Amino acid sequence: MKYLIKDTTPEERQIIVEKALAISLADAKVPSKEALELVYEYIDGKKELEEIQKEIIEKYKKGEE
């Protein structure tokens, strides 16, 4: 399955996010409100997953949660 915005519909992106969150919740804490807001930018077609991943990693490197 392709994950780029140009290759998916908002509905498909929603499903991708739901599956990823379900997997992450099985072994980790709930994502921060800020992280979830970034994920919605993917669903809305504003940012690619790669961009969001980089932003989240950078925030955690700085010690923000």
C-alpha atoms as one frame of an Amber mdcrd trajectory, in Angstrom:
protein
   0.000   0.000   0.000   1.233   3.476  -0.778   1.156   6.119   1.929   1.837
   9.339   0.037  -0.932  11.909   0.024  -1.089  11.867  -3.770  -1.669   8.096
  -3.700  -4.373   7.992  -1.011  -7.768   9.418  -0.197  -8.552  11.031   3.161
 -10.504   7.907   4.075  -7.533   5.659   3.303  -5.241   7.935   5.322  -7.670
   7.719   8.255  -7.497   3.919   8.129  -3.692   4.001   7.930  -3.556   6.227
  11.013  -6.059   4.121  12.949  -4.093   0.935  12.264  -0.795   2.567  13.224
  -2.239   3.951  16.457  -3.747   0.586  17.362  -0.370  -1.080  16.917   1.482
   1.585  18.898  -1.014   1.514  21.764  -0.477  -2.200  22.209   3.027  -1.588
  23.559   3.396   2.125  24.325   1.773   5.100  25.972  -0.904   7.209  24.311
   0.521   9.721  21.805   0.582  13.331  22.948  -2.131  15.735  21.864   0.450
  17.527  19.741   1.481  14.298  17.999  -2.141  13.462  17.251  -2.707  16.945
  15.821   0.231  16.370  13.465  -1.257  13.058  12.366  -4.484  14.821  11.420
  -2.439  17.041   9.131  -1.583  13.857   7.212  -5.211  12.760   7.094  -6.172
  16.223   5.833  -3.495  16.028   3.134  -1.363  18.866   4.517   1.803  16.961
   5.497   3.372  13.664   4.489   4.044  10.994   7.118   7.779  11.446   6.685
   7.508  15.147   7.583   5.410  14.377  10.635   7.783  11.649  11.761  10.728
  14.040  11.556   8.856  16.703  13.536   7.897  14.270  16.291  11.409  12.855
  16.542  12.871  16.359  16.719  10.471  17.338  19.515  11.413  14.281  21.570
  15.125  14.954  21.006  14.548  18.403  22.509  12.776  16.806  25.481   9.299
  18.043  24.630   6.253  15.819  25.027
